[in-house]
Amino acid sequence: MPVSSKTPVTIVTGFLGSGKTTLVNNILQNSSHGLQIAVIENEFGQVSIDEELVSENLQEKEDIITMDNGCVCCSVRGDLIRALLTLKDRKDKKFDSIIIETTGLADPAPVAFTFFTNPEIADHYELDSILCLVDAKHIQLHLEEHKPNGAVNEAVQQVAFADRILLNKTDLVSEECLLETTSILRSINAVAEVIPTQNSKIDLKKVLGVSSFSIEKTLQHDPSFLDENKSQKHDLSGVSSVGIECEGEFDFNSVNEFMMDLLQTNHENLYRSKGVLCFKGQGNKKFVFQGVHEQINFGPSEIEWTPEERRVNRIVFIGRNLNHEELEDGFKKCLT
């Protein structure tokens, strides 16, 4: 198929908590683009939070496909191919654009590789861009993380393979820190445009339909990119996801105390926390919390619990050397 007939695909990557889901929601909420958009979500863990947060802004629930049984860059690449073929074969709708939001622990290179090595995918889809969101407050910590036995550093790979870098949460750091972080990002990727953002807000003309992915530039960075026999170690040893689902209402003060204690003792190992919760005395209000290390954002969602909806709380913690039993028991004790 000619490029003009192919469906453009945007890969949204970035380490845990960088603002990927917020960016996807900003795109979906902005109707000015007039596009029919489908979203493929990849979550690290069995409890899906991002699907619920994103689906609120989709025209139809069927326009989202979730892959939550592994990381899209390694164990579920077959699922990604099946998801793309499912969207291609939809008889009721033709999509103008596909957004793939990878898990924050994904290496984007194998994901991009799929669009050049699978004939059916290459025939119907065009990789438009790889967007990397960067958390200005925490990115240096992850870029400097030592990986054992020659494994790739996912945060470095995400920056290196991007053709546009959104330096997000610029309001949380000093100007000096921003300049230093920008310099580090450009030392890793000298050709990608670095765009400062807050709350993942950006002119959509800079992220959709930009045709900024270049296979030539990618091969300059990684000459073995198209080598099907290449083996790249993706080490997630010690990193796990704790997913908690429980029905009922939480006591606000108990949850607040539990999270304060958790962050004081383990914030460096707690990469990401997020949840959709129901609190006693708050009527139909559905509360969402998003955490990155010690920083927590918390508040009511625009979408409320419907009268017939079961009040099922969903919480996910992602980090290194997490105590699953302690986290689950501690959170469930906050139920009224």
C-alpha positions in Angstrom: 0.0 0.0 0.0 1.2 3.6 -0.6 2.2 5.5 2.5 -0.8 7.8 2.1 -3.2 4.8 2.5 -1.6 3.4 5.6 -2.8 4.2 9.1 -0.3 6.2 11.1 0.8 4.9 14.4 2.2 6.9 17.3 4.2 5.1 20.0 4.0 6.9 23.4 6.9 5.8 25.6 8.6 7.1 28.7 9.5 5.7 32.2 6.9 5.0 34.8 5.0 8.1 35.9 6.3 10.4 33.1 2.8 11.4 32.0 2.0 9.1 29.1 -1.6 8.4 30.1 -2.2 12.1 30.7 -0.9 12.8 27.2 -3.2 10.2 25.6 -6.2 11.7 27.5 -5.3 15.2 26.4 -5.2 14.0 22.8 -8.6 12.2 23.1 -10.2 15.2 24.9 -9.2 17.6 22.1 -11.8 17.2 19.4 -10.2 19.8 17.1 -8.2 17.1 15.3 -11.4 15.4 14.1 -9.7 12.0 14.0 -11.0 8.5 14.7 -8.4 7.3 17.2 -7.9 3.8 18.6 -5.7 3.2 21.7 -3.6 0.1 22.5 -2.7 0.1 26.2 0.1 -2.0 27.6 0.2 -2.2 31.4 2.7 -3.9 33.7 0.5 -6.0 35.9 -2.8 -7.8 36.1 -4.9 -4.9 37.4 -5.8 -2.4 34.7 -5.9 1.2 35.8 -4.9 3.1 32.6 -7.6 1.4 30.5 -10.3 2.8 32.9 -8.7 6.3 32.8 -8.4 6.4 29.0 -11.6 4.7 28.0 -13.6 7.6 29.6 -12.4 9.8 26.8 -12.9 7.4 23.9 -16.0 7.6 21.7 -16.6 3.9 22.0 -15.3 1.4 24.6 -14.3 -1.0 21.7 -11.7 1.6 20.6 -9.3 0.5 23.3 -7.3 -2.8 23.4 -5.5 -3.6 26.6 -2.5 -5.9 26.9 -1.8 -6.5 30.6 -0.1 -9.9 30.8 3.4 -8.7 30.1 5.7 -6.1 28.6 5.0 -5.2 24.9 8.7 -5.1 24.1 9.3 -8.8 25.0 6.6 -11.2 26.2 3.5 -9.8 24.4 4.7 -8.7 21.0 2.5 -11.3 19.5 -0.4 -9.7 21.3 0.5 -6.3 19.7 0.4 -7.8 16.2 -3.0 -9.4 16.9 -4.3 -6.1 18.3 -3.2 -4.2 15.2 -4.7 -6.8 12.9 -8.0 -6.7 14.9 -8.2 -2.9 14.4 -7.3 -3.3 10.7 -10.2 -5.8 10.2 -12.9 -3.7 12.0 -15.8 -3.5 9.6 -17.7 -0.8 11.5 -15.0 1.8 11.6 -11.8 3.0 9.9 -9.3 4.6 12.2 -7.4 7.6 11.2 -4.7 7.1 13.8 -3.5 4.5 16.3 -1.8 5.3 19.6 0.3 2.7 21.4 1.0 3.5 25.0 3.7 1.2 26.2 4.4 0.3 29.8 6.9 2.5 31.5 9.4 -0.4 31.6 9.3 -1.1 27.9 12.2 -0.7 25.4 10.6 1.0 22.4 13.1 -0.6 19.9 11.4 -4.0 19.6 8.0 -2.3 19.4 9.1 -0.2 16.4 10.9 -3.2 14.9 7.5 -4.9 14.5 6.4 -2.3 11.9 9.3 -3.1 9.6 9.6 -6.9 9.9 6.0 -8.2 9.9 4.7 -8.0 6.3 1.0 -7.6 7.1 1.7 -4.9 9.7 4.1 -3.1 7.4 1.6 -3.2 4.6 -1.2 -1.4 6.5 0.5 0.7 9.1 3.1 3.5 9.0 5.1 4.4 12.1 4.5 8.1 12.4 6.5 9.0 15.5 8.0 7.7 18.8 7.2 10.2 21.6 9.1 9.9 24.8 7.8 11.6 27.9 10.4 12.5 30.5 9.7 13.3 34.1 11.9 16.3 34.7 12.0 15.7 38.5 13.1 12.0 38.4 14.6 11.1 35.0 18.2 11.5 36.0 17.7 8.9 38.8 16.5 6.4 36.2 19.0 7.3 33.5 21.9 6.6 35.9 20.5 3.3 37.2 23.0 0.5 36.8 21.7 -2.6 35.0 23.4 -5.9 35.8 24.9 -8.4 33.3 24.7 -6.0 30.3 21.0 -5.5 30.3 19.6 -2.4 28.6 18.6 0.6 30.7 15.0 1.1 29.6 14.9 4.9 30.4 18.0 5.4 28.2 16.6 3.4 25.4 13.3 5.3 25.5 15.2 8.6 25.2 17.6 7.3 22.5 14.9 5.9 20.1 12.5 8.9 20.4 12.1 11.4 17.6 10.3 13.8 19.9 11.1 14.2 23.6 8.5 15.8 25.8 10.3 17.2 28.9 7.3 17.0 31.2 6.6 18.4 34.7 8.9 21.3 34.2 7.1 23.2 36.9 8.4 20.9 39.6 12.1 21.7 39.1 14.4 24.7 38.9 15.6 26.3 35.7 19.1 25.1 36.5 17.9 21.5 36.8 16.0 21.9 33.5 19.1 23.0 31.7 21.1 20.2 33.1 18.4 17.6 32.2 18.1 18.9 28.7 21.8 18.7 28.2 21.8 15.0 29.4 18.9 14.2 27.1 20.7 15.8 24.1 23.9 13.9 24.9 21.9 10.7 24.5 19.8 11.8 21.6 21.2 14.8 19.7 18.6 14.8 16.9 15.2 14.6 18.7 13.4 17.8 19.4 13.1 18.5 23.2 9.8 20.2 24.0 9.2 21.4 27.6 5.7 20.6 28.9 3.5 20.8 32.0 0.7 18.2 32.6 1.5 16.7 29.2 -0.1 19.6 27.4 1.2 20.2 23.9 0.0 21.5 20.6 -1.4 18.4 18.8 0.3 19.4 15.6 3.6 18.6 17.2 2.6 15.0 18.1 0.1 13.7 15.6 0.6 13.3 11.8 4.2 14.6 12.1 5.9 11.8 10.0 9.0 12.3 12.2 10.2 8.7 12.6 13.2 8.1 10.4 14.5 4.6 9.8 17.8 6.1 8.6 18.4 8.0 11.9 17.4 4.8 13.8 19.9 2.7 11.9 22.6 5.4 12.7 21.9 4.9 16.4 21.5 1.1 16.2 22.9 -0.4 13.0 21.5 -3.8 14.0 17.9 -2.5 14.4 16.6 -4.6 11.5 18.6 -7.7 12.5 16.0 -10.4 13.4 18.6 -12.4 15.1 19.6 -9.7 17.5 19.1 -10.5 21.1 18.9 -7.7 23.6 18.6 -8.5 27.3 15.6 -6.8 29.0 16.2 -7.3 32.8 13.3 -6.7 35.1 14.6 -8.8 38.0 13.4 -7.4 41.2 10.8 -5.2 39.5 7.2 -6.3 40.1 3.6 -5.1 40.1 1.3 -5.4 43.0 -2.4 -5.2 41.9 -5.2 -4.9 44.5 -8.9 -5.1 43.8 -11.4 -4.9 46.6 -15.0 -3.9 46.9 -16.3 -1.4 49.4 -15.5 2.1 50.7 -12.2 3.4 52.1 -11.6 5.6 55.1 -9.8 8.7 53.8 -7.6 9.2 56.9 -6.5 5.6 57.0 -5.5 5.6 53.3 -3.6 8.9 53.8 -1.7 7.6 56.8 -0.9 4.3 55.1 0.5 6.1 52.0 2.5 8.6 54.1 4.2 5.7 56.0 4.8 3.8 52.8 6.4 6.8 51.0 8.6 7.7 54.0 10.1 4.2 54.2 10.2 3.1 50.5 9.7 5.9 48.1 13.0 5.2 46.1 11.9 1.7 45.3 8.3 2.6 44.6 8.5 3.8 41.0 4.8 4.1 40.4 1.5 4.0 42.3 -2.0 4.6 40.8 -5.5 3.8 41.7 -9.2 4.4 41.3 -10.9 4.5 44.8 -14.2 4.9 46.5 -14.3 6.8 49.8 -16.9 6.7 52.6 -19.1 9.9 52.7 -18.2 11.1 49.2 -21.4 9.9 47.4 -20.8 8.9 43.8 -17.4 10.6 43.5 -14.7 8.4 42.0 -11.2 9.3 43.2 -8.0 8.9 41.2 -4.5 9.0 42.6 -1.3 9.0 40.6 2.1 8.6 42.3 5.7 8.8 41.2 8.2 8.0 43.9 7.3 10.3 46.8 5.1 12.6 44.8 1.3 11.9 44.8 -1.5 13.7 43.0 -4.9 12.9 44.2 -8.5 14.1 43.5 -12.0 13.3 42.2 -12.4 12.1 38.7 -14.9 13.8 36.3 -16.5 10.4 35.9 -18.6 9.3 38.8 -19.8 5.9 40.0 -23.1 5.0 38.4 -25.9 3.9 40.8 -25.8 0.3 39.5 -21.9 0.1 39.4 -20.1 -2.1 41.9 -17.7 0.0 44.0 -14.6 -1.9 43.1 -11.4 -0.2 44.1 -8.3 -0.8 41.9 -4.8 -0.1 43.1 -1.4 -0.8 41.4 2.1 -0.4 42.8 5.1 -0.9 40.6 8.6 -0.9 41.9 11.6 -2.9 43.0 11.6 -5.5 45.8 8.1 -4.7 46.8 6.4 -6.7 49.7 3.2 -7.9 48.0 1.6 -9.2 51.2 2.4 -6.1 53.2 1.0 -3.8 50.6 -2.2 -5.7 50.1 -2.9 -6.3 53.8 -2.1 -2.6 54.6 -4.4 -1.2 52.0 -7.3 -3.6 52.7 -7.1 -2.6 56.4 -8.1 0.9 55.3 -11.6 -0.3 54.2 -14.4 0.8 56.5 
